[in-house]
Amino acid sequence: MGSSPREFSPLFWSLIVATFLGFLGIGTVLPQIGPHIRHDLGGSDQTVGFVIGIFSFVALGSRFFSGPLADNRGRKIAFLAGLASCGVAGLAYMMPWGIPGAYLGRILQGFGEACLYTGAAAWAVELGGVERSGQALGYVSTGIWGGISAGPVIGHWLGTFERAALMQLVSAIAAFILLTKVPESYKPSSHSHGRDWFPKSLIKPGLAVGFVNVHYPVITGFLILHLARHGDSGKAAFSAYAGLILVSRFFLGGLPDRIHPRITYLGGIAAMTAGLIIIGSGPSPAVAIAGAALLGFGFSFPWSSIASTVLKRTPAREHGTAVGVLSAFYDLFVGVSSFAAGAVATRFSYAAAFYMAAASLVIAALMGVVVFRASPEVSVITADEYVEALEP
């Protein structure tokens, strides 16, 4: 049987609250940065794209730093570094530095998000226990999606970009203070110099994660535009998509721990594929909303199914690196598929972009089969850990 939320310790829930606060600040600023650059700072549409896009490239590169940082210096250090960077980003947004200040803020935010997530995920698995890694990661995702979902609402209520930036600073400080009260039991290895920063064993799981997330820029970029021609249910459909992710990851996040993660992974892929095909067909509003909800429900499972399997096969002292590399595949595929989706939608149609995302899930399913067939889900011990075990 799975564990109920109350069976996790107060320290664990402090970690989830800190994660929520960190992403709340990010979500508060994000919807307003484009209009701020375009109207307040006088930037062009191209400048808006560059400022927003630089985040992904910085986050991608930072994954390969945040993982080793979490393993070699501690999960808490990585998490605090991420929060500090996000807080300074909020400060940079408020400075009278014009567009260079916006670039600086996005760069700091990209680095901060990479460290924040890697530290939070590795630490949550440690506090919850690797045998409950699927459920622990589900709760981390709930904190992330909760913050990103609530952030725009707060940002709209605050009214100005400067106030939203201040909110990012304040929420990062609040999370930082909360996190300083949470003790960390993880002890970094003194024999960390021989670790591989990019383990080859993570390529196949990373590709599985990447192909699953090809749909994300399609949904964020074209869902509302596509459904505007079919009853204009885009906003309601996106809310259903995000809402099902939030609810499913909170209440059903432990399924990959209770049944074989291959089942939850492939089941999630099947639901996502059906949802994308339904949306792409241009259905009535009620069917479109149902398709988006089905997509969000399915999307709730592949990441935790793959990540929990990888973490159960990986020594605890390499969990940060594993999370960082898997997240890097997410960043890479979201970035590349953003351009691909735009090209497909321009050349063919919005519907074709949804079908492209559905086709990518076929590859994701095949990669998943390879991952789950690879080896038993056992935790192994490295040579460094063996030497440490022999030391008095």
C-alpha positions in Angstrom: 0.0 0.0 0.0 1.1 3.6 -0.5 1.8 6.1 2.2 -0.6 8.8 3.1 0.5 12.5 3.3 0.5 12.4 7.1 3.1 9.7 7.2 5.7 12.1 5.8 7.6 14.1 8.5 7.1 17.8 9.2 10.6 18.4 7.9 9.6 16.9 4.5 6.6 19.2 4.3 8.7 22.2 5.2 10.8 21.3 2.2 7.6 21.2 0.0 6.5 24.5 1.3 9.9 26.0 0.5 9.7 24.6 -3.0 6.2 26.2 -3.4 7.5 29.6 -2.2 10.5 29.4 -4.6 8.3 28.7 -7.6 5.6 31.1 -6.5 8.1 33.9 -7.0 9.0 32.6 -10.4 5.4 32.3 -11.4 4.5 35.8 -10.2 7.1 37.4 -12.5 6.9 35.2 -15.6 3.6 36.4 -17.2 4.5 40.1 -16.8 8.1 40.1 -18.1 7.1 40.2 -21.8 4.8 43.2 -21.5 7.4 44.9 -19.2 10.2 44.5 -21.8 7.9 45.5 -24.7 6.1 48.5 -23.1 8.0 49.7 -20.1 11.5 49.2 -21.5 10.8 49.8 -25.1 12.2 46.5 -26.3 11.2 44.8 -29.6 9.4 41.5 -29.9 12.7 39.9 -30.8 14.2 41.2 -27.5 11.3 39.7 -25.6 12.0 36.3 -27.2 15.7 36.5 -26.4 15.2 37.6 -22.8 12.7 34.9 -22.1 14.6 32.2 -24.0 17.9 32.8 -22.3 16.4 31.2 -19.2 16.2 27.8 -20.8 19.8 27.8 -22.0 21.1 28.9 -18.6 18.9 26.3 -16.8 20.1 23.6 -19.2 23.8 24.3 -18.5 23.2 24.8 -14.8 21.8 21.3 -14.4 25.3 19.9 -14.8 26.5 22.1 -12.0 23.6 21.8 -9.6 23.7 18.0 -9.6 27.3 17.7 -8.5 26.8 20.6 -6.1 24.0 18.7 -4.4 26.0 15.5 -4.2 29.4 17.0 -3.2 28.3 19.9 -1.0 24.8 18.8 0.1 21.2 19.0 -1.0 20.6 22.0 1.4 23.5 24.0 -0.1 22.1 23.5 -3.7 18.6 24.4 -2.6 19.7 27.5 -0.7 21.9 28.6 -3.7 18.9 28.3 -5.9 16.7 30.4 -3.6 19.5 33.0 -3.2 19.9 33.3 -7.0 16.1 33.6 -7.5 16.0 36.3 -4.8 18.8 38.3 -6.4 17.0 37.9 -9.8 14.0 39.7 -8.3 16.3 42.4 -7.0 17.9 42.8 -10.5 14.5 43.2 -12.1 13.8 46.1 -9.8 17.0 47.9 -10.6 16.9 50.8 -13.1 19.2 48.9 -15.5 16.8 48.6 -18.4 17.0 45.6 -20.7 20.4 44.5 -19.4 18.8 44.2 -16.0 16.0 42.0 -17.5 18.7 39.7 -19.1 20.5 39.5 -15.7 17.4 38.6 -13.9 16.5 35.8 -16.3 20.1 34.4 -16.2 20.0 34.4 -12.4 16.5 32.9 -12.4 17.6 30.1 -14.8 20.5 29.2 -12.6 18.4 29.5 -9.5 15.6 27.2 -10.8 18.1 24.5 -11.8 19.7 24.5 -8.3 16.3 24.8 -6.5 14.7 21.9 -8.3 17.8 19.6 -8.1 18.3 20.3 -4.4 14.6 19.9 -3.6 14.1 16.6 -5.5 17.2 14.9 -4.2 16.5 16.1 -0.6 12.8 15.1 -0.7 13.7 11.5 -1.8 16.1 11.4 1.0 13.6 12.6 3.6 10.8 10.4 2.3 12.9 7.3 1.6 14.0 6.0 -1.8 11.3 3.3 -1.6 8.8 6.1 -1.7 10.7 8.2 -4.3 7.7 8.3 -6.7 5.4 9.8 -4.1 8.1 12.2 -2.8 8.8 13.5 -6.3 5.0 13.8 -6.8 4.8 16.1 -3.8 7.7 18.2 -5.1 6.0 18.5 -8.4 2.8 19.6 -6.5 4.8 22.4 -4.9 6.2 23.5 -8.2 3.0 23.4 -10.1 1.1 25.0 -7.2 3.6 27.9 -7.1 3.6 28.4 -10.9 -0.2 28.3 -11.0 -0.7 30.7 -8.1 2.0 33.0 -9.1 0.3 34.6 -12.1 -2.8 35.2 -10.1 -0.8 37.1 -7.4 1.1 38.9 -10.1 -2.1 40.2 -11.7 -3.4 41.3 -8.3 -0.2 43.2 -7.5 -0.6 45.1 -10.7 2.9 46.1 -11.8 6.1 44.3 -12.8 8.1 46.0 -10.0 5.7 44.7 -7.4 5.8 41.2 -8.9 9.6 41.3 -8.8 9.5 42.3 -5.2 7.2 39.4 -4.6 9.8 37.1 -6.1 12.4 38.5 -3.7 10.2 38.2 -0.7 9.1 34.7 -1.4 12.7 33.6 -2.0 13.7 35.1 1.3 10.8 33.4 3.1 11.7 30.1 1.6 15.4 30.6 2.5 14.6 31.3 6.1 12.3 28.3 6.3 14.9 26.1 4.8 17.6 27.1 7.3 15.4 25.6 10.0 15.4 22.1 8.3 18.3 20.0 9.3 20.1 17.8 6.7 21.2 14.3 7.5 23.0 13.8 4.1 26.8 13.8 4.5 28.7 14.5 1.2 31.4 12.0 0.3 35.0 12.9 0.8 35.9 10.8 -2.3 33.8 12.7 -4.9 36.6 13.5 -7.4 36.1 10.4 -9.5 32.4 10.8 -10.1 31.0 11.0 -13.7 29.2 14.3 -14.3 27.2 12.7 -17.1 26.7 9.0 -16.5 26.0 7.2 -19.7 23.4 5.1 -18.0 21.1 8.2 -17.9 21.0 8.7 -21.6 18.1 6.3 -22.3 16.0 7.5 -19.3 16.8 11.1 -20.3 15.6 10.5 -23.8 12.4 9.0 -22.5 11.8 12.1 -20.3 12.7 14.3 -23.2 10.2 12.8 -25.7 7.4 12.9 -23.1 7.9 16.7 -22.8 7.8 17.5 -26.5 4.1 18.2 -25.9 4.7 21.0 -23.3 5.6 23.9 -25.7 2.8 22.8 -28.0 0.3 23.1 -25.1 1.7 26.4 -23.8 2.1 28.0 -27.2 -0.8 26.7 -29.3 -3.6 25.3 -27.2 -5.5 28.6 -26.9 -4.8 29.6 -30.5 -5.9 26.2 -31.8 -9.1 26.0 -29.7 -10.1 29.6 -30.5 -11.2 28.2 -33.8 -13.3 25.4 -32.2 -15.5 27.1 -29.6 -12.8 29.1 -27.8 -12.3 26.8 -24.9 -8.5 27.2 -24.7 -8.3 28.9 -21.3 -10.7 26.4 -19.7 -8.8 23.5 -21.3 -5.5 24.7 -20.1 -6.9 25.1 -16.6 -8.1 21.5 -16.8 -4.7 20.3 -18.0 -2.8 22.1 -15.2 -5.4 21.2 -12.5 -5.3 17.5 -13.3 -1.5 17.5 -13.1 -1.6 19.3 -9.7 -4.3 17.0 -8.2 -3.0 13.7 -9.7 0.6 14.3 -8.6 -0.6 15.1 -5.0 -3.0 12.2 -4.6 -1.7 9.6 -7.0 2.1 10.4 -7.0 2.8 7.2 -5.0 1.5 4.8 -7.7 4.9 4.1 -9.2 6.0 2.9 -5.8 3.0 0.6 -5.3 2.8 -1.0 -8.8 5.5 -1.5 -11.4 6.5 1.9 -12.7 6.4 0.5 -16.3 2.6 0.3 -15.9 2.2 3.9 -14.7 4.7 5.1 -17.3 3.0 3.4 -20.3 -0.5 4.1 -18.9 0.4 7.8 -18.6 1.8 7.8 -22.2 -1.4 6.2 -23.5 -3.6 8.8 -21.8 -1.4 11.6 -23.0 -1.6 10.3 -26.6 -5.3 10.1 -26.5 -5.6 13.6 -25.1 -3.4 15.1 -27.8 -5.3 13.4 -30.6 -8.6 14.6 -29.1 -7.4 18.2 -28.9 -5.8 18.1 -32.4 -9.1 16.9 -33.9 -10.7 20.3 -33.1 -13.6 19.0 -31.0 -16.4 20.8 -29.2 -15.5 22.8 -26.1 -16.7 20.0 -23.7 -14.7 17.3 -25.5 -11.6 19.6 -25.8 -11.6 20.3 -22.0 -12.0 16.6 -21.4 -9.1 15.8 -23.7 -6.9 18.4 -22.0 -7.8 16.9 -18.6 -6.9 13.5 -19.9 -3.6 14.8 -21.1 -2.8 16.4 -17.8 -3.8 13.2 -15.9 -1.5 11.1 -18.1 1.4 13.6 -17.8 1.3 13.2 -14.0 3.0 9.8 -14.2 5.9 9.4 -16.7 8.4 11.7 -14.9 8.0 10.1 -11.5 8.0 6.6 -13.0 11.3 7.2 -14.8 13.0 9.2 -12.0 12.0 6.9 -9.2 13.3 3.9 -11.2 16.6 5.7 -11.9 17.0 6.8 -8.3 16.4 3.3 -7.0 19.2 2.1 -9.2 21.6 4.9 -8.3 23.7 5.3 -5.1 22.4 7.9 -2.8 25.5 10.0 -3.2 24.8 10.4 -6.9 21.1 11.3 -6.7 21.7 15.0 -7.3 23.6 14.3 -10.5 20.9 11.9 -11.7 18.1 14.5 -11.1 20.2 17.2 -12.7 20.9 15.2 -15.9 17.3 14.0 -16.3 16.2 17.6 -15.9 18.7 18.7 -18.5 17.1 16.4 -21.0 13.7 18.1 -20.2 15.2 21.5 -20.8 16.9 20.4 -24.1 13.8 18.8 -25.5 11.4 21.6 -24.5 13.7 24.1 -26.1 14.2 22.2 -29.4 10.5 21.2 -29.6 9.5 24.8 -29.2 11.2 25.7 -32.5 9.9 22.4 -34.1 6.3 23.1 -33.0 6.4 26.6 -34.3 7.8 25.4 -37.7 5.1 22.6 -38.0 2.3 25.0 -37.0 3.4 27.6 -39.5 3.9 25.2 -42.4 0.9 23.0 -41.8 -1.5 23.8 -39.0 -2.0 24.0 -35.2 -3.5 20.6 -35.3 -0.4 19.2 -36.9 1.7 20.4 -33.9 -0.5 18.4 -31.6 -0.1 15.3 -33.8 3.6 15.8 -33.8 3.6 15.8 -30.0 1.5 12.6 -30.1 4.0 10.9 -32.4 6.9 11.8 -30.1 5.1 9.8 -27.4 5.5 6.7 -29.4 9.2 7.1 -29.2 8.9 7.9 -25.5 7.0 4.6 -25.0 9.7 2.6 -26.8 12.5 4.3 -24.8 10.5 3.6 -21.6 10.3 -0.1 -22.5 14.1 -0.2 -22.8 14.6 1.6 -19.5 12.4 -0.6 -17.5 13.8 -3.8 -19.1 17.3 -2.8 -18.4 18.0 -4.1 -14.9 16.3 -4.8 -11.5 15.5 -1.7 -9.4 18.2 -2.1 -6.9 20.5 0.4 -5.3 24.1 -0.2 -6.0 27.2 0.9 -4.1 30.1 2.7 -5.7 33.8 2.1 -5.1 34.0 5.4 -3.1 31.2 4.3 -0.8 32.8 0.9 -0.4 36.1 2.5 0.7 34.2 4.7 3.1 32.4 1.8 4.6 35.8 0.2 5.4 37.1 3.3 7.1 37.0 3.4 10.9 
